[in-house]
Amino acid sequence: KTIAAFDAALQNLGLTCPFFLTQNDGTIISSALCMDYPILTFSSGTTNSMRGATHLSGVKDAVVIDIGGTSTDVGVIKNGFPTESSSYVKIAGVRTNFRMPDVFSFGLGGGSKVKVDKEFAQVGPQSVGYNLKSEGLLFGGSILTATDIAVANDLLTLGDVTKVKATVNDVTAKQCLDKIHSMLEDAIDQVKTSADDVTVVLVGGGSVLVDTNRHIQGCNNILKPPHFQVANAIGAALSQVSGSVDTVVNLASTTRDDAIAQAKQQACDLAIQAGAETDTIQICEVDEIGLAYLPGNATRIKVKAIGNLRANNNPSIAQHKLASLADQKSDSNDRTKDESGGDIPATQQSYDELLNPTIEHTNILEYSPRINPAGEWVLSELDVECICIGAGILGCGGGGNPHMGKLRSLKALKDGKTIRVISPERCASLMTDKSLVTTVAFMGAPAIIIEKLVQGGETCASISAMLDVYNKGARCPEADIKSNETGVRYIDDY
């Protein structure tokens, strides 16, 4: 429906040529393929700026800071292309495993609201947005914004400079500029992959908020290339297409060089199918990842090929799909109406409530854990959320992410089950001489449990096996009880 709307808009302008959309890897995708793989275009705006930054500056490896009107995006470019996130990425607050650029975003832009007291300055995340020309001090308004701070520090000449100078003294102006630079330094530290200083490329209209003559911690060179304001549009207009291969091969049946060569050829073929000129194709990424938990010498190979867009691309497939969509347009519109002809009402539940129904909507200071008369802590959803955060902090040296354990616990609570935390003293008071206490843990590499999720019954099955051993086969009469040289007793071939 969206692609058909784009096509209709172009036709209204008298343009009948095929059109492309930008992907989140810094290349473009045809409208036909976009209808099959729309997820590839998510967060492509940021990568456009990063591609434009490397084109304008000529720098292939750097940190790119794109400052707009309301927010700032910070990412890393390697070999002229944005790096992809190696872990999960949240889209509208939902954890996903899609291909996404590794970008850190926060609320700093030209319209960011500024609050100042004697010792503290806050810049953003609230913003006047597109109302800057009516609400900012520069334009006769009453709200102090980041753009006003840039003018007060003589970084920009715009609007009613006299009013800004009269409202913001030199001490306040410097205090706010220091805060802006501190926010950028924290963001650079977030995306850097080493402790070494890096080159920083500033783009976007909001780059005027930065004093490039001042030292910014974490970077050794600050570039603001010509036409930095339109880096996003330039990045989108570079018009390069890609072909990617992500496959698992068994190196026991082939050589490493042959497997990589085959993957490279497949990536080049896919780039040509996507519309790349054969003579311009180059391999920009080759990754090898050993998979220790699969039998044999299994290796995951990722290859990406990039090439310039052919000028004479055949639009027949795209036009056929768009024509089909145009025929269905009225049907799609009908389905968005109810039987009475009115719009289908949106859900009354807010996005915030759907994404995090516990911590965000609970007053932590007034919350008390539930302790039953027996002295047992009965966990609630909020308790599980807090335990997950604490486990992530205390276990930061290893063990993997506690997120999946949190999901299993929340699922148990929603199924009506009860999770109790019992103190060791109470547990001891309930025990007899024959009571058994089990220490629950998983042993092995965390990467395995991340990629191959547990089923939920492993712990019970392990305890059952242990009971069989302690009961000397009472529950399993045919069991063959053996002991090894260290005295450990086990059921052989359990």
N, C-alpha and C positions, 0 to 999 in steps of 0.2 A: 504494500500500500504506500509506504514511504517512497520507495524507488519509483513507483508509477507517478507519484506527485512530483518528484524531481523531473521526470521525463516530460510531464505535462507543462511544467514551468519553462523548460528549455524550448519546447515546441512553441509556446506562446511568444518566445523571443525570436522565433524563426530559426532555431538551431536544431538540425536533424542529425547531427553527428553523434557517435557513441560517447558515453560519458563514464567516468571512473570516480571511485571514492577512495579516500586515503585509508590505509590499514594502520594498525597500531605497532607495526614493525618498521615503519618509515617508508613503505612502498605503497603502491596503489593497486586497486582491485577493480575489475570490470563490474558494471551494474548487474550483469547476469550472475557472476560468481557471488556477488554480495548478497543476492537473494537466497543463495544456498548456504552461505557462511556469514551471516550478519555479525556474529560475535567478533570476527576479525577486525571490525571497524571500531570497536569500543575503545575509548581513550586515545583515539588517533589524533585529536587536536594537539595533545602534548608532544607527540612524536613529530608532528609537522614542524613545530617550533624548534625541536632539537635538530632535525634535518636541515632546516633553514639556517640555524646557527652555525653548523659545521660548513655549510656552503658559503655563507657570507664571510666567515672568519678564516676559512682555509685550514682550521684545526680539526684533526681527525680524532683526537683523544682528549677529552675535557669534561668538565662538569658544566652543564647548561642550566642557567637560571632564567626562567620565563616569568616575568612579573606583569600581570595584567591589571584589570581594574578592581578585582575583588580577591584574587588568589594568586599564589605563586607556586609554580611547578619546578622541581629540581630533579634532574636526572643525569645519567652518565652516558656519554657517547664513546664507543670504541670502534675504530676503523670507519668512522663517519656515520655509524648507525646506533640507535639507542639500545642499551642492554635490556634484556628481558628479565622479569622477576623469576628467581629460582624457587620461590615458595608460593603459597597461596596469595591471592589478591582479592580484596573485598570490592564487590560491585554493589552499590546501594546498600552497603552494610552486610551483604551476603558473601561468605567465603566461597571462592571459586578456584578452579585449577586451570583456567583458561590461559592462553598466551597473552600476557600483558606486559607493558613496559614497566621497568623498575623505577618508579617515580615517587618522590615524596612531595606532598602538596599541603599547603597550610594557608591560613587566611591573612594574606598581606597583598595589598594592591593600592592603586592610586586613590580609590575611594574608601580605604580603610579608616574607620573612626579612631581618633586619638584621644586618650584620657590621660591627664597628667596630675600628679600631686607633688609634694615636696621631694620625695625620694623615689618615686616610681612612675614609669611611663608605660602605658599599654597601647599597642598599635594593633587593631583588629581583634578578633576575627570579624566583628560586625563591620558592615560597610554600607555606605550610602548608595552604592551601585550606580545605576544610570542617572541618579538624581544629583550627581556631583555638581553639575552646572547650576543647580538651583539651591543646594543645601550647603555646599562648601564655602568657606570664608572667602576664597578667591573670587567667587561669583556673587557675593552679596548675601550668602546664607549665614547660618549661625553655628554650624557643626565644624569642628576642627578635624581635618582629614590628613592623610599621609602626603597628599599633594601639597597642602598648605605647608607642611614641614619641609618639603623639598624647596619650596619658594623661600621660606624663612632662612634656609641654609645656603641660599644663592645658587642652588643647583638647577633652578628653572626660573624663567621669567614668564609669568602668565597671570592674567586676571588683575585684581586689585591688590598689587603688592603692598601698597601703603597700609591697607587694612590689616593684612597679615602681619607685617612688621610691628604694627601697633598692638596687636593682640598677643603675639608670640615673641617673648624676649630671647636674647641669644642663649641664655642658659637652658631654657626650655627647648629651644630648637635643637641644641646639641644633645640634650638628654634624649629626645625622641629619635634623632638620627642614630645615636648609639644603640638604642633599642632595635631599630630596623636592622642595623649591621649585625647585632647579636643574634637576631632571628635567622639571618642568612648564614651566619657562621655555624649555628646549630644544624641547619638544613644541609649544609655542605658536609658536615661531619656525619650526618645520617647516611648519605649516599656514597661516601668515599669507601673504597675497598682496601685502602692501605693508609698508614700514618703519614705518608709523604704528602707534601703540598702539591696542589694540582692547578691546572689552568682553568679559569672560570670564564665562560662566555655569557654575557648579559644580553638578553633580548626581551622584546615586549615593550609596550608603551610605558609600563610602570618602571622600567629600568632607570628612569630619571630620579627615582627615589634613592639611588645608591651613589655615594661619593666615590668615584673610581680612583681618586687621588689618595684615599686613605687605605691603609693596610687592612685586609680582611684575613682573619686567622684561618689557616687551612689552605690558602691559595698563594701561589707564587706569581701569578700573572692574571690581571683582569682585563678582558677584552670587551669592548662594546662596538661591534662592527657597524659599518655604514648600513643604513636601512634596517636597523635593529627593530624598529617598530613593526615591520611587516614580515618578520622572519617566518611566522606561521604560514602566511600565504605563499612565500617563496618555497618553503619546504614541501607544501602540497603540490606546487607546480613543477617540481623536479621530475616527476613522471617516470619513476623507475618501478619495474615489476619484479617479483621474486618467485622463486620456486623452492619449496622446503621439503626435506625428507627426514623423517624421524622413525627409525627402525631398529629392531633388535636382531643381531646376527650371532650365530654360533661360530666362533673362530676356530673351533675344532675341525670344522668341515671346509674352511676356506682360510686364506691368509688375510692379515689385517689390511695390507695394501690393496688387495683385490676388493675387499668389502667396502673400503672407503672410496675406491675408484668407481665402483658400481653405484654407490650412494650419490657421488658427485654427478655422475651422468644422469641419474634419475632426477636430481634437482635441476640440472640444466634443461632437461626435456620439459619439466613442469614449468620452468620460467618461459620457455619458448611457447608452450601452450597458452600461457597467461598473456602473451603478447610482446615478449622481449625480442629485441634484435639479436640474432645469433652472434654477431661479431662483438657485441658489447657485454656479453655475459661474463661474469667473474664470480668465483667462489669467495664469499665474504665470511663464512662461518663453518667450522668443522669441530665438532665436539665428540669425544669418546668417553663413555661412562661405563665402567665395569659393574656388572650385576652379580654380586657374590652369592645371592640366594637362589639363583637358577642353576640347574645342572649344566656341566660343561663350561667352556670358556665364553659365557654369554656376555655380549657387549652392546650397549645402546649407542647408536651412531646418529648424530644430528648434523645435517648439511643444509646450508642455504646458499642459493645462487641468485645473483642480482643482475639485471640488464636494463637498458633503456627501452622505453616503449616504442614499438613500431608505429610509424606515422600512418600506415595503411591497414590498420586493424579491421578485421571483418566484423561488422556490427550485427550480422544477421541473427545470431543466437540471442543477443541481448534484446534486439527489437522484437523477436518472436515472443520472448518471455514477457516483455513489457506490454505487448499487445494483448497477451493472455490476461495479464493483470488488469489492463484497462477494461476488458470485457467483464471482469469480476468486480470492478470497483463499486458498482451500485449494490451488488450483493453484500460486499463488505460493509458498506454504509448501513444497509438494512439491519445487519446483525448487531450493530452497535445501538440499536433502538429497541425499546420494549414493545409489547403488542399495542400499547396505547399511543405509540409514536414518540414518546418522550425518551430522553437520554437515560441509560441505565445508571442508577445512582451508584456513586463510589462507596467503597466500604467505609464504615464509620471509624474503623480502627486506624490509628495513625501509623505511619511507617516506623516511627521510633518505638511504638509499642510492639510492632511485629518483629523488629530487629533485636531488641533487648528488653524484654518485658519485666526484668527484675531490677538490676542495679540502677538503671537510668530513672526508674520511676519509684524508687524507694528512698525514704529518708534514712540514710545509714545511721545518723546520730541517734535516732529514736528507735532503731530496730534492735530487738533482743532475740537471741537464739531460743528455740523451743526446747526446754528441758522437761521430760516427763517425770511423773512421781517416782519412778525407779532411778532417777538420776542419769538417764540416758539422753544424749543429745540427738534429737530427731531432726534430720536435715531437711531444709526447705530448698526451693530453687535458688534463692538468693545465697544460701549457705554454699551450695555447690559452685555457684559463680565465683564467690569469694575464695573458696578453696582452690579453684582452678587458677586464679590469679596468683595466689600465694605459692602454689606448687610450681608455677612457671618461674617465679622469682627465686625461690629457694633451690630449685632444681636446674638452674641455668647452666650448671657445669656438665649436664648430660641427662639422658633419660628421655629425650624427645619432648614434643609438645603435649601438654595435658588436655588439649581440646577434645580429642576423641573420647577420652575417659569422661570428660564433662558431659558430652552428648549421651553417652550410655547411662550415666547417672540420671540426667534429666528425663530420659526415656523411661527409666524404671519408675521415677516418681509420677510421671504422667500415666503410667499403666497401673497406678494405685499401690505400688509397692512402697515399703518403708525402709529407709536407710538410717541406721542408728550408729552413733559413735559411743563406745563404752570405754570407760577409763580402765587402765590395767588393774587398779585396786578392786573395782567392782567385778571385773572378770575373774579375778583370783578368788573373790568371796563366793562366787557361784560354782567354782570348780570342785570336782571331787578328785580322788586319786587316779581315776581312770579317764578324766577329761582330756581332750586333745585340743590344742590350739595350733592353728595353721598360720604361718607367715605367707601372705599372698604377694607374689612378685612374678615378673616376667624376666627371663634371662636371655640376652642376645643383643644384637645391634638394633638401636632404635629405628634405623632406616627401614628395616624389614617390616616392622609393625606399622610404619607410616604408609608404606606402599601396599602391604597385604594386611588388610584390617582383620582384627580378631572377630570371632563369631559371637562371643559373649558366654560361651559355655566351657571355655578352657579351664577356668578355675575350678568349677564344680567337677569336671572330669578328672582333674588332677587330684582333688581331695578324695574323690571316690576311689582312685587308684591307691592312694595312701591308706585309706581305710581297709582296702583289700589286703594290703601288706600287714597292717596292724592286727587284723582279724585272722591272720594266717590262713587266708583262703576260705574263710567261712562263707563269704558271699560269692566266692569264686572257687568251688571245690576242685575244679580241674586245674587250678593254677599251680605252676611249678615254682616253688619258693627256693631262691638261691641266695648265696652270700658270696661277695667278692673277697679279695685278699685283705681289704681294709675293714671287713666286718659289716659292710653295708648290705642289708637284706633287700631283695627286690623280686618282683614277679617276672620270670623270664617269658618273653613273647606275650606280653599282656595284651 
